[in-house]
């Protein structure tokens, strides 16, 4: 395994963050104006979803680096 395999690709991270933000704005618009939910309902659902997604990403990130030999 070389050093290049372990390097973090910041362009990929920036792209993922921008795509996630765009998707969040699109979903917010649909929920608010097409489904007629209140801002509070959209905010609470988004908070729960963000916590669940962050927990899954953290488990995947830290679970893969537990020191196991490949």
PyMOL commands that set and color helices and strands:
alter all, ss='L'
color gray80, all
select helices_A, chain A and resi 3-6+10-34+39-63
alter helices_A, ss='H'
color red, helices_A
deselect
rebuild
show_as cartoon
